[in-house]
Amino acid sequence: MARLEYKYLVRYEHLERFRSMITPFLDRDVYASNGDIPEYSVRSIYFDTPTLRYYEEKMEGIDVRKKLRIRGYNGGGKNPEVFLEIKRKNIQTVWKNRAPLYHKKVEDLLQTGDVDSFIITDNGIANAADNARRFLFHVYQHALQPLVLVTYEREAYTGRFNRDFRLTIDKNLRSAIYPEIRDLFSEKHMVRCIPHHFVVEVKFKNRMPNWIHSILGTFGVRRRAVSKYCIGLEAHKKVEKHFTKHAVRACAPAVHK
């Protein structure tokens, strides 16, 4: 399903006030925790090419682009369900293709390409097997490799008067470079990325409500191109205008096998 997605950076000292101002218009997300704050952890391993094509496309402002990632939630557990995701973007319109599987089976899938054996097809996600094949096509076609693990805590809300509206507050953004698939739920080697700000994302189908325009204006923030993938990578100072040989080699071990 296509949707519009706008992002904003807000300073942490405004968090309590911002939360109190949006509360009358929102309900807590059904997937969030039952505590006072409706939040959960989001963990994503992003893939890129040997020349960091997806990073470059974002930095150059290419309108039509994509990201590939493996996403999990919270602390994992024995063998949690995770998702292969392709996030496609055309200017501000976003689509996602998702395919669920068990975390322990991700490396087997990437090595064998055996979608029928490893993708979960009975949990309500439409076209899961086809979505997995699309993911694998890009991985094999462009020699994609895991480049950065990005983790944060997400407060999630849905519109009280418009159920198609969604707002999230992403806090404590941190990252680790060159992860293994098994590191998806790890906190080792993490670097704090934007210590003074949290990220607000608003997602909607047609028109952003006036009330959120007004609230965001109170804090003097403007819509920005915020990429957690790029922020997470740049936090390790591994990206320069011309990529270092170290970054290229580390990103592309499969190319030289």
SEGU-308528 format. One record per residue: z, y, x of N, C-alpha, C, O in turn; residue in three letters. Coordinates in pm, whole numbers, padded with zeros to 5 digits, always signed. Example, Ala and Ser with C-alpha at 12.3 -4.5 7.8 and 13.67 -1.06 7.14 Angstrom:
2
+00780-00569+01319+00780-00450+01230+00780-00330+01320+00846-00332+01424ALA +00708-00225+01285+00714-00106+01367+00787+00003+01290+00804+00114+01341SER 
END
This chain:
257
+00000-00118+00084+00000+00000+00000+00000+00125+00088+00084+00138+00177MET -00094+00216+00064-00103+00338+00143+00001+00438+00095+00035+00443-00023ALA +00052+00519+00189+00150+00621+00155+00140+00731+00259+00087+00711+00368ARG +00192+00848+00223+00204+00959+00317+00340+00950+00386+00439+00906+00326LEU +00343+00992+00511+00466+00982+00590+00482+01108+00674+00397+01137+00759GLU +00589+01182+00651+00619+01303+00728+00748+01281+00807+00839+01212+00761TYR +00755+01341+00927+00871+01322+01014+00924+01456+01063+00850+01553+01079LYS +01056+01458+01086+01125+01580+01128+01235+01543+01227+01295+01436+01217TYR +01263+01633+01321+01377+01620+01411+01484+01720+01369+01457+01839+01355LEU +01607+01670+01350+01718+01754+01309+01834+01730+01406+01858+01617+01447VAL +01904+01836+01442+02014+01823+01537+02133+01751+01474+02160+01765+01355ARG +02204+01673+01556+02313+01590+01507+02425+01669+01441+02490+01619+01349TYR +02448+01793+01486+02558+01868+01425+02534+01899+01278+02626+01939+01207GLU +02409+01880+01232+02376+01905+01091+02380+01779+01006+02354+01785+00886HIS +02413+01664+01065+02399+01537+00993+02483+01533+00866+02431+01499+00759LEU +02611+01567+00873+02698+01557+00756+02652+01651+00645+02650+01614+00528GLU +02614+01771+00683+02567+01867+00582+02435+01821+00520+02417+01829+00399ARG +02344+01774+00604+02216+01726+00553+02238+01610+00456+02177+01606+00349PHE +02324+01516+00494+02351+01400+00409+02409+01444+00274+02371+01390+00170ARG +02500+01541+00276+02562+01586+00151+02461+01657+00060+02473+01652-00062SER +02362+01723+00120+02263+01796+00040+02161+01703-00025+02112+01733-00134MET +02128+01591+00040+02027+01501-00017+02087+01402-00116+02015+01345-00198ILE +02217+01380-00109+02281+01276-00189+02254+01287-00339+02231+01183-00402THR +02256+01405-00402+02233+01412-00547+02095+01363-00592+02075+01331-00709PRO +02000+01357-00499+01863+01324-00535+01824+01180-00501+01713+01137-00532PHE +01915+01106-00437+01879+00977-00380+01978+00867-00417+02094+00893-00448LEU +01928+00744-00415+02011+00624-00425+01999+00546-00295+01898+00555-00226ASP +02101+00471-00262+02099+00392-00139+01995+00281-00152+01974+00224-00259ARG +01931+00250-00039+01831+00144-00035+01897+00008-00060+02009-00017-00015ASP +01827-00079-00132+01886-00209-00169+01909-00298-00047+01991-00389-00054VAL +01840-00273+00064+01854-00357+00183+01963-00307+00278+01992-00371+00379TYR +02022-00192+00248+02122-00134+00337+02258-00201+00317+02280-00273+00220ALA +02348-00174+00411+02481-00233+00406+02560-00177+00288+02520-00078+00226SER +02672-00241+00257+02756-00200+00144+02865-00101+00183+02951-00070+00101ASN +02863-00051+00307+02964+00043+00351+02943+00181+00293+02859+00201+00205GLY +03020+00277+00342+03009+00414+00294+02871+00473+00321+02820+00552+00242ASP +02811+00434+00433+02678+00482+00471+02578+00366+00458+02601+00259+00515ILE +02468+00384+00385+02372+00275+00364+02279+00259+00485+02170+00317+00487PRO +02321+00182+00584+02243+00174+00706+02227+00031+00755+02300-00059+00713GLU +02130+00013+00843+02106-00113+00912+02037-00082+01043+01985+00028+01062TYR +02035-00177+01133+01968-00159+01262+01823-00205+01254+01792-00306+01191SER +01735-00129+01317+01593-00163+01324+01559-00189+01471+01592-00108+01558VAL +01493-00299+01498+01459-00338+01635+01311-00374+01641+01264-00461+01568ARG +01238-00307+01730+01093-00328+01738+01048-00342+01882+01083-00259+01967SER +00971-00446+01911+00903-00459+02039+00758-00416+02018+00684-00479+01942ILE +00719-00309+02086+00584-00255+02074+00493-00314+02181+00533-00334+02296TYR +00369-00342+02141+00266-00395+02231+00167-00284+02265+00146-00190+02188PHE +00106-00297+02384+00000-00203+02421-00095-00273+02518-00069-00384+02564ASP -00205-00205+02548-00307-00259+02637-00269-00235+02783-00172-00163+02808THR -00341-00293+02878-00314-00267+03020-00324-00119+03058-00258-00076+03153PRO -00405-00041+02987-00419+00102+03016-00343+00189+02917-00366+00310+02909THR -00252+00129+02841-00170+00201+02744-00256+00279+02644-00235+00398+02620LEU -00351+00209+02588-00446+00272+02494-00376+00334+02373-00408+00447+02335ARG -00283+00262+02313-00219+00313+02192-00133+00436+02222-00125+00529+02142TYR -00069+00435+02337+00007+00552+02379-00086+00672+02397-00057+00781+02348TYR -00196+00652+02465-00291+00761+02490-00349+00816+02361-00363+00937+02347GLU -00382+00727+02268-00439+00773+02141-00341+00862+02066-00379+00962+02006GLU -00214+00824+02071-00113+00907+02007-00101+01042+02077-00098+01146+02010LYS -00094+01044+02209-00076+01168+02283-00197+01260+02271-00184+01382+02278MET -00314+01202+02253-00435+01282+02239-00457+01329+02095-00550+01406+02069GLU -00374+01283+02003-00385+01326+01864-00500+01264+01788-00552+01324+01695GLY -00539+01143+01827-00646+01072+01755-00600+01049+01611-00490+01000+01589ILE -00684+01083+01514-00644+01075+01374-00629+00932+01325-00536+00901+01250ASP -00720+00844+01367-00718+00705+01320-00669+00617+01435-00736+00606+01537VAL -00553+00556+01417-00497+00476+01524-00406+00368+01466-00382+00363+01345ARG -00355+00283+01553-00270+00173+01508-00161+00147+01610-00169+00190+01725LYS -00057+00074+01566+00047+00022+01653+00070-00124+01615+00061-00161+01498LYS +00100-00205+01714+00138-00343+01691+00279-00365+01742+00314-00322+01852LEU +00360-00431+01661+00499-00453+01699+00553-00579+01634+00499-00629+01535ARG +00662-00628+01692+00743-00733+01630+00873-00668+01589+00940-00606+01672ILE +00910-00682+01462+01026-00610+01410+01132-00705+01355+01100-00801+01285ARG +01257-00677+01389+01371-00749+01334+01477-00650+01291+01466-00530+01315GLY +01580-00702+01225+01682-00615+01168+01822-00664+01203+01847-00784+01215TYR +01911-00567+01220+02053-00592+01246+02073-00673+01373+02001-00653+01471ASN +02169-00764+01375+02206-00830+01499+02139-00962+01526+02164-01026+01628GLY +02054-01003+01436+01985-01130+01458+02059-01246+01394+02055-01263+01273GLY +02127-01325+01475+02190-01446+01425+02129-01567+01492+02067-01555+01598GLY +02147-01684+01432+02098-01807+01495+01946-01807+01511+01896-01826+01622LYS +01875-01787+01404+01730-01787+01410+01676-01696+01301+01627-01743+01198ASN +01685-01565+01321+01651-01470+01214+01501-01465+01185+01418-01498+01269PRO +01471-01424+01065+01333-01397+01027+01292-01261+01083+01367-01164+01070GLU +01176-01255+01145+01123-01131+01199+00981-01113+01147+00930-01197+01073VAL +00918-01003+01185+00788-00970+01127+00689-00925+01234+00722-00843+01320PHE +00569-00980+01228+00457-00921+01299+00408-00804+01215+00392-00819+01094LEU +00385-00690+01276+00341-00574+01200+00226-00503+01269+00226-00484+01391GLU +00128-00466+01189+00026-00370+01232+00046-00246+01145+00033-00253+01023ILE +00076-00134+01209+00090-00008+01137-00033+00076+01167-00057+00115+01281LYS -00110+00103+01063-00233+00180+01078-00213+00318+01017-00149+00334+00913ARG -00270+00418+01083-00251+00556+01038-00383+00632+01043-00458+00625+01140LYS -00409+00705+00934-00523+00796+00928-00468+00933+00889-00439+00959+00773ASN -00454+01019+00989-00388+01149+00975-00244+01123+00929-00164+01074+01009ILE -00207+01153+00803-00069+01130+00758-00057+01010+00664+00052+00980+00615GLN -00167+00941+00637-00164+00826+00548-00141+00699+00629-00206+00678+00731THR -00048+00615+00583-00002+00499+00658-00019+00373+00576+00008+00372+00456VAL -00066+00265+00642-00070+00131+00585+00000+00035+00680+00002+00058+00801TRP +00058-00071+00625+00119-00174+00708+00071-00312+00665+00058-00341+00546LYS +00043-00395+00765+00019-00538+00744+00134-00614+00809+00162-00594+00927ASN +00201-00701+00731+00319-00772+00781+00302-00922+00765+00235-00970+00673ARG +00364-00995+00857+00366-01141+00849+00500-01191+00901+00534-01164+01016ALA +00577-01263+00819+00709-01310+00862+00703-01446+00932+00617-01529+00903PRO +00796-01465+01026+00816-01594+01092+00954-01592+01154+01020-01489+01157LEU +00998-01707+01205+01129-01713+01268+01119-01666+01413+01021-01692+01482TYR +01224-01597+01457+01223-01538+01590+01193-01640+01699+01118-01612+01791HIS +01251-01758+01688+01232-01861+01790+01088-01911+01797+01051-01976+01895LYS +01008-01881+01697+00870-01931+01692+00767-01828+01736+00648-01859+01742LYS +00811-01706+01766+00714-01601+01799+00636-01636+01925+00514-01624+01927VAL +00704-01677+02031+00633-01709+02155+00538-01826+02135+00428-01826+02190GLU +00578-01926+02056+00488-02039+02027+00363-01991+01955+00253-02035+01986ASP +00381-01901+01860+00265-01848+01787+00173-01772+01881+00051-01791+01876LEU +00227-01686+01965+00144-01607+02056+00069-01695+02154-00043-01662+02193LEU +00129-01805+02195+00064-01895+02290-00041-01984+02226-00145-02012+02286GLN -00015-02028+02102-00104-02125+02039-00199-02065+01937-00309-02118+01915THR -00159-01954+01875-00238-01897+01767-00235-01978+01640-00318-01957+01552GLY -00140-02070+01628-00135-02162+01514-00061-02096+01397+00058-02120+01376ASP -00133-02015+01322-00075-01940+01211-00018-02033+01105+00091-02008+01054VAL -00091-02139+01072-00048-02228+00963+00085-02295+00992+00159-02326+00899ASP +00117-02317+01119+00240-02387+01154+00363-02294+01158+00475-02340+01137SER +00342-02166+01183+00457-02081+01213+00480-01965+01116+00592-01915+01107PHE +00378-01922+01044+00396-01807+00954+00456-01854+00822+00414-01955+00765ILE +00555-01780+00774+00620-01808+00646+00536-01745+00535+00514-01624+00535ILE +00489-01824+00443+00395-01774+00341+00453-01775+00200+00382-01744+00104THR +00581-01810+00186+00638-01822+00051+00752-01725+00024+00839-01752-00058ASP +00752-01610+00094+00863-01515+00074+00819-01386+00005+00892-01287+00007ASN +00701-01387-00055+00659-01274-00137+00573-01170-00067+00529-01075-00132GLY +00547-01185+00062+00459-01091+00132+00314-01135+00113+00277-01246+00153ILE +00234-01050+00053+00095-01086+00024+00014-01098+00152+00029-01019+00245ALA -00073-01199+00156-00169-01216+00265-00103-01230+00401-00157-01183+00501ASN +00014-01295+00406+00088-01305+00532+00007-01375+00641+00004-01329+00755ALA -00059-01485+00606-00136-01560+00707-00252-01476+00760-00276-01473+00881ALA -00322-01407+00671-00433-01322+00716-00382-01206+00802-00446-01168+00900ASP -00267-01151+00765-00209-01042+00845-00174-01090+00986-00193-01018+01084ASN -00122-01213+00995-00090-01270+01126-00217-01289+01209-00217-01264+01329ALA -00323-01334+01145-00450-01353+01218-00504-01219+01269-00559-01212+01379ARG -00488-01113+01191-00529-00979+01237-00447-00939+01359-00500-00886+01457ARG -00317-00963+01353-00229-00930+01465-00275-01004+01591-00290-00944+01697PHE -00296-01134+01578-00336-01215+01694-00473-01174+01746-00497-01179+01867LEU -00563-01135+01658-00695-01089+01701-00681-00972+01798-00744-00971+01904PHE -00599-00874+01763-00581-00758+01851-00511-00798+01981-00547-00749+02088HIS -00412-00885+01973-00342-00929+02094-00439-00995+02191-00439-00962+02310VAL -00521-01087+02142-00613-01160+02229-00731-01073+02273-00773-01077+02388TYR -00784-00994+02179-00902-00913+02209-00874-00807+02315-00960-00778+02398GLN -00754-00748+02312-00723-00635+02400-00616-00667+02504-00563-00576+02568HIS -00584-00795+02521-00485-00838+02621-00353-00762+02606-00295-00716+02704ALA -00307-00752+02482-00183-00678+02456-00062-00753+02509-00057-00876+02507LEU +00036-00675+02556+00161-00731+02605+00278-00649+02555+00261-00530+02527GLN +00397-00708+02542+00515-00630+02504+00545-00524+02609+00550-00553+02728PRO +00564-00401+02564+00585-00292+02660+00722-00227+02647+00786-00198+02748LEU +00768-00204+02524+00897-00136+02509+00968-00186+02384+00906-00206+02279VAL +01099-00204+02397+01186-00236+02284+01253-00107+02239+01318-00039+02319LEU +01237-00074+02111+01298+00046+02054+01394+00005+01944+01358-00073+01855VAL +01516+00057+01949+01621+00021+01854+01690+00147+01804+01707+00244+01878THR +01729+00145+01677+01803+00258+01620+01874+00212+01493+01844+00105+01439TYR +01968+00295+01446+02034+00271+01319+01967+00358+01213+01943+00477+01234GLU +01936+00296+01101+01862+00365+00995+01946+00375+00868+01992+00274+00815ARG +01964+00497+00821+02014+00518+00685+01893+00522+00593+01796+00593+00621GLU +01897+00447+00483+01778+00434+00399+01812+00466+00254+01911+00419+00199ALA +01726+00548+00193+01746+00594+00056+01614+00588-00020+01506+00598+00038TYR +01625+00572-00152+01509+00584-00241+01536+00694-00343+01651+00727-00372THR +01428+00750-00396+01442+00861-00490+01512+00819-00619+01479+00716-00677GLY +01607+00898-00662+01678+00869-00788+01588+00893-00908+01600+00824-01010ARG +01498+00991-00898+01413+01028-01011+01267+00987-00987+01185+00994-01079PHE +01235+00945-00866+01101+00897-00832+01116+00780-00737+01142+00800-00618ASN +01102+00659-00787+01131+00540-00707+01028+00517-00597+01051+00435-00509ARG +00915+00589-00601+00816+00577-00494+00853+00662-00372+00793+00648-00265ASP +00952+00749-00388+00993+00835-00277+01100+00762-00194+01190+00699-00249PHE +01087+00773-00061+01182+00708+00030+01215+00806+00142+01128+00874+00195ARG +01342+00811+00177+01386+00895+00288+01475+00812+00379+01561+00738+00333LEU +01451+00824+00510+01533+00754+00607+01582+00851+00714+01515+00948+00749THR +01701+00822+00764+01761+00896+00876+01780+00797+00990+01857+00702+00978ILE +01710+00818+01100+01714+00726+01213+01796+00788+01326+01765+00897+01374ASP +01902+00716+01367+02001+00770+01461+02014+00679+01584+01979+00561+01581LYS +02065+00738+01691+02097+00662+01813+01974+00586+01864+01983+00467+01892ASN +01863+00654+01874+01739+00594+01924+01755+00558+02071+01794+00642+02152LEU +01724+00434+02105+01737+00385+02242+01627+00284+02270+01568+00227+02178ARG +01601+00262+02400+01488+00174+02433+01508+00104+02566+01588+00147+02649SER +01434-00005+02584+01428-00078+02711+01283-00117+02735+01213-00158+02642ALA +01237-00104+02859+01097-00132+02887+01077-00276+02934+01169-00341+02984ILE +00953-00324+02916+00907-00456+02957+00996-00569+02902+01042-00653+02979TYR +01021-00571+02771+01107-00676+02716+01034-00809+02704+00911-00814+02695PRO +01111-00916+02705+01063-01046+02662+01082-01055+02511+01162-00981+02454GLU +01009-01145+02446+01024-01161+02303+01168-01196+02268+01220-01151+02165ILE +01233-01273+02350+01371-01314+02322+01469-01196+02329+01584-01210+02287ARG +01425-01081+02382+01512-00965+02396+01518-00878+02270+01583-00774+02271ASP +01452-00919+02164+01442-00833+02046+01579-00788+01996+01593-00674+01950LEU +01679-00874+02002+01812-00841+01952+01912-00809+02064+02033-00809+02043PHE +01860-00781+02182+01946-00753+02297+01973-00603+02310+01892-00521+02268SER +02088-00569+02368+02122-00430+02397+02122-00403+02548+02166-00297+02592GLU +02073-00498+02627+02073-00481+02772+01970-00378+02816+01861-00369+02759LYS +02005-00302+02918+01915-00208+02986+01863-00098+02892+01756-00042+02916HIS +01939-00067+02788+01897+00037+02695+01921+00176+02752+02020+00199+02823MET +01831+00268+02722+01842+00409+02759+01841+00491+02631+01757+00468+02543VAL +01932+00587+02620+01936+00676+02503+01817+00771+02512+01791+00828+02618ARG +01745+00788+02402+01616+00858+02408+01624+01005+02368+01582+01092+02444CYS +01678+01036+02251+01687+01176+02206+01831+01199+02162+01861+01195+02043ILE +01920+01224+02256+02063+01225+02228+02110+01336+02137+02220+01327+02081PRO +02031+01442+02118+02078+01558+02041+02017+01565+01901+02050+01656+01825HIS +01929+01472+01866+01859+01479+01739+01857+01344+01668+01864+01238+01731HIS +01847+01350+01536+01810+01232+01458+01675+01258+01392+01630+01373+01381PHE +01610+01151+01350+01476+01159+01293+01484+01140+01142+01542+01042+01094VAL +01428+01233+01069+01415+01219+00923+01270+01183+00892+01177+01251+00935VAL +01252+01075+00816+01119+01037+00768+01119+01041+00617+01209+00986+00553GLU +01019+01105+00559+01001+01104+00415+00866+01037+00385+00765+01067+00448VAL +00870+00946+00288+00752+00864+00256+00729+00870+00106+00821+00851+00026LYS +00606+00896+00069+00575+00917-00072+00426+00892-00094+00349+00884+00001PHE +00388+00882-00222+00249+00849-00254+00160+00972-00265+00052+00976-00207LYS +00203+01071-00339+00114+01182-00370+00165+01318-00322+00099+01385-00243ASN +00283+01357-00369+00332+01492-00341+00479+01486-00303+00558+01419-00369ARG +00515+01557-00195+00653+01560-00153+00733+01649-00249+00690+01760-00279MET +00849+01602-00297+00926+01681-00394+00971+01816-00338+00995+01830-00218PRO +00980+01914-00426+01020+02049-00384+01161+02051-00327+01189+02129-00236ASN +01251+01966-00379+01390+01973-00335+01405+01939-00187+01488+01998-00118TRP +01324+01842-00136+01336+01807+00006+01271+01914+00093+01317+01939+00204ILE +01165+01978+00043+01109+02095+00113+01217+02201+00134+01233+02254+00244HIS +01289+02229+00028+01391+02333+00033+01505+02296+00129+01550+02380+00207SER +01550+02172+00123+01660+02129+00210+01619+02133+00356+01694+02185+00439ILE +01503+02081+00388+01457+02084+00527+01441+02227+00576+01469+02257+00693LEU +01396+02317+00488+01381+02456+00525+01514+02522+00560+01520+02613+00642GLY +01622+02474+00496+01755+02527+00525+01791+02508+00671+01863+02590+00728THR +01742+02400+00731+01776+02370+00871+01669+02420+00968+01679+02396+01089PHE +01568+02488+00917+01468+02548+01003+01380+02449+01077+01328+02479+01184GLY +01363+02329+01020+01281+02228+01088+01142+02223+01027+01123+02256+00910VAL +01048+02183+01107+00909+02169+01064+00860+02027+01088+00912+01955+01173ARG +00760+01990+01011+00702+01857+01028+00646+01843+01169+00579+01932+01220ARG +00675+01727+01230+00633+01703+01368+00572+01564+01381+00596+01475+01299ARG +00493+01548+01486+00438+01416+01519+00541+01344+01606+00544+01362+01727ALA +00626+01263+01542+00734+01193+01612+00698+01046+01621+00692+00978+01519VAL +00675+00997+01741+00646+00856+01764+00762+00792+01838+00785+00824+01955SER +00834+00703+01773+00945+00636+01840+00894+00550+01956+00963+00534+02056LYS +00775+00496+01943+00716+00419+02053+00699+00508+02176+00743+00471+02285TYR +00635+00624+02160+00612+00712+02274+00742+00767+02330+00759+00773+02452CYS +00835+00806+02243+00964+00856+02289+01038+00749+02367+01095+00776+02472ILE +01036+00626+02314+01105+00516+02381+01047+00484+02517+01120+00450+02609GLY +00917+00495+02530+00852+00469+02658+00877+00582+02757+00907+00557+02874LEU +00866+00705+02711+00881+00819+02800+01025+00834+02850+01048+00896+02954GLU +01122+00778+02778+01261+00787+02822+01283+00721+02957+01381+00750+03025ALA +01193+00631+02996+01206+00560+03123+01121+00621+03233+01113+00568+03344HIS +01056+00734+03202+00978+00809+03301+00872+00722+03367+00841+00738+03486LYS +00815+00630+03287+00711+00542+03341+00571+00588+03303+00472+00527+03344LYS +00561+00694+03225+00430+00741+03182+00400+00875+03248+00480+00968+03242VAL +00284+00884+03311+00236+01009+03370+00095+01033+03318+00038+00949+03248GLU +00038+01147+03353-00097+01177+03307-00195+01070+03352-00281+01027+03275LYS -00182+01027+03477-00260+00914+03527-00161+00802+03553-00066+00820+03630HIS -00181+00688+03492-00081+00582+03493-00062+00527+03635-00157+00512+03711PHE +00063+00498+03667+00092+00439+03796+00046+00294+03799+00037+00230+03694THR +00019+00245+03916-00020+00104+03928+00092+00014+03879+00066-00092+03822LYS +00216+00055+03901+00329-00027+03856+00325-00046+03705+00343-00158+03657HIS +00301+00062+03631+00300+00053+03485+00187-00036+03437+00205-00116+03345ALA +00069-00024+03498-00045-00105+03457-00020-00253+03486-00048-00338+03402VAL +00032-00283+03603+00056-00423+03637+00161-00485+03547+00147-00599+03503ARG +00268-00409+03521+00375-00464+03440+00334-00484+03297+00385-00573+03230ALA +00241-00403+03250+00197-00411+03112+00097-00523+03090+00080-00568+02976CYS +00030-00569+03193-00083-00657+03175-00082-00783+03258-00182-00812+03324ALA +00026-00862+03258+00025-00984+03338-00079-01085+03293-00128-01163+03374PRO -00113-01083+03164-00207-01183+03113-00348-01161+03164-00426-01256+03173ALA -00382-01038+03198-00517-01006+03241-00554-01079+03369-00670-01112+03391VAL -00454-01103+03455-00483-01156+03588-00456-01305+03601-00464-01361+03710HIS -00423-01370+03488-00398-01515+03494-00528-01592+03504-00527-01715+03510LYS 
END
